[in-house]
Amino acid sequence: MLTSAKSKAHEAFKNGNYYLAARIYKEAMTLDPGNATLLSNRSLCWLRLGDAKNALNDAQACSMMRPGWPKASYREGTALMLLKDYEKACGAFLDGLKLEPRNVEMEDGLRQALESLKIYRSSPGQD
């Protein structure tokens, strides 16, 4: 049953139906509550839907469930970028790079976060 739910969620995601995929991942998590991959995948669904808050909640829960997994750090950093919390995004991407130093996506995320932070700090009215 879990395998069926995961494949249905994957299919929905592949077809761009991110909300349906997120719902199916939620159902799958009731069958396997300790599965960090399901949380990570649901976090990605929320990111694709532009729902940074839910994406961040899932990414942080994923990090707690599976410490030391770079993908959780990447999802967290990406959600924080969407929330425009560039400083914390830098921290999340740095944490991910400590776990996987040659991860190109993580390097790109950190570079974008640093650039966004620099622009944000140099805009009028910012400290």
C-alpha positions as CSV (number, residue, x, y, z in Angstrom):
1,M,0.0,0.0,0.0
2,L,2.9,2.4,0.8
3,T,4.6,1.6,-2.5
4,S,1.3,2.3,-4.3
5,A,0.9,5.7,-2.5
6,K,4.5,6.7,-3.3
7,S,4.1,5.9,-7.0
8,K,0.8,7.8,-7.2
9,A,2.4,10.8,-5.5
10,H,5.4,10.6,-7.9
11,E,3.0,10.4,-10.9
12,A,1.0,13.4,-9.6
13,F,4.2,15.4,-9.1
14,K,5.5,14.4,-12.5
15,N,2.3,15.7,-14.1
16,G,2.6,19.0,-12.2
17,N,-0.2,18.3,-9.8
18,Y,1.8,19.3,-6.7
19,Y,-1.2,19.8,-4.4
20,L,-2.5,16.3,-5.1
21,A,1.1,14.9,-4.7
22,A,1.4,16.6,-1.3
23,R,-1.9,15.1,-0.2
24,I,-0.8,11.6,-1.2
25,Y,2.5,12.1,0.5
26,K,0.6,13.0,3.7
27,E,-1.4,9.8,3.4
28,A,1.7,7.8,2.8
29,M,3.3,9.3,6.0
30,T,0.4,7.8,8.0
31,L,1.6,4.4,6.8
32,D,5.3,5.2,7.4
33,P,5.6,8.2,9.8
34,G,9.4,7.9,10.1
35,N,10.1,8.3,6.4
36,A,12.1,11.4,5.9
37,T,12.0,11.0,2.1
38,L,8.3,11.4,2.1
39,L,8.6,14.7,4.1
40,S,11.3,15.9,1.7
41,N,9.2,15.1,-1.3
42,R,6.2,16.9,0.2
43,S,8.4,19.9,1.0
44,L,9.3,20.0,-2.7
45,C,5.6,20.0,-3.6
46,W,5.0,23.0,-1.3
47,L,8.0,24.8,-2.9
48,R,6.6,24.2,-6.3
49,L,3.3,25.6,-5.1
50,G,5.0,28.7,-3.6
51,D,4.0,27.7,-0.1
52,A,7.3,28.5,1.6
53,K,5.9,28.1,5.2
54,N,4.7,24.5,4.7
55,A,7.9,23.7,2.7
56,L,10.0,25.0,5.6
57,N,8.0,23.1,8.2
58,D,8.5,19.8,6.3
59,A,12.2,20.5,5.6
60,Q,12.9,21.2,9.3
61,A,10.9,18.1,10.4
62,C,12.9,16.1,7.8
63,S,16.2,17.4,9.2
64,M,15.1,16.4,12.7
65,M,14.1,13.0,11.5
66,R,17.2,12.4,9.4
67,P,20.1,14.6,10.7
68,G,23.0,14.7,8.4
69,W,21.0,14.4,5.2
70,P,22.1,17.2,2.8
71,K,18.8,17.2,0.9
72,A,16.9,18.3,4.0
73,S,19.3,21.3,4.3
74,Y,18.8,22.1,0.7
75,R,15.0,22.0,1.0
76,E,15.3,24.2,4.1
77,G,17.5,26.7,2.4
78,T,15.2,26.9,-0.7
79,A,12.2,27.5,1.5
80,L,14.0,30.2,3.4
81,M,15.0,31.9,0.1
82,L,11.3,31.9,-0.8
83,L,10.5,33.5,2.5
84,K,13.3,36.1,1.8
85,D,15.2,35.1,5.0
86,Y,18.5,35.2,3.2
87,E,20.7,35.0,6.3
88,K,19.1,31.8,7.5
89,A,19.1,30.4,4.0
90,C,22.9,30.9,3.9
91,G,23.1,29.0,7.1
92,A,21.0,26.1,5.8
93,F,23.1,25.9,2.6
94,L,26.3,26.1,4.6
95,D,25.1,23.2,6.8
96,G,24.4,21.2,3.7
97,L,27.8,21.9,2.2
98,K,29.4,20.7,5.5
99,L,27.6,17.4,4.9
100,E,28.3,17.2,1.2
101,P,31.1,19.7,0.2
102,R,30.9,19.1,-3.5
103,N,27.2,19.5,-3.9
104,V,26.8,21.9,-6.9
105,E,23.1,22.7,-6.1
106,M,24.0,23.6,-2.6
107,E,26.9,25.8,-3.8
108,D,24.5,27.5,-6.2
109,G,21.9,28.0,-3.5
110,L,24.5,29.5,-1.1
111,R,25.8,31.8,-3.9
112,Q,22.2,33.0,-4.6
113,A,21.5,33.5,-0.9
114,L,24.7,35.5,-0.4
115,E,23.9,37.7,-3.4
116,S,20.3,38.2,-2.3
117,L,21.5,39.1,1.2
118,K,24.0,41.6,-0.2
119,I,21.3,43.2,-2.3
120,Y,18.8,43.2,0.6
121,R,21.3,44.8,3.0
122,S,22.3,47.5,0.5
123,S,18.7,48.6,-0.3
124,P,17.4,51.8,1.3
125,G,16.0,51.4,4.8
126,Q,17.9,48.2,5.6
127,D,20.5,47.9,8.3
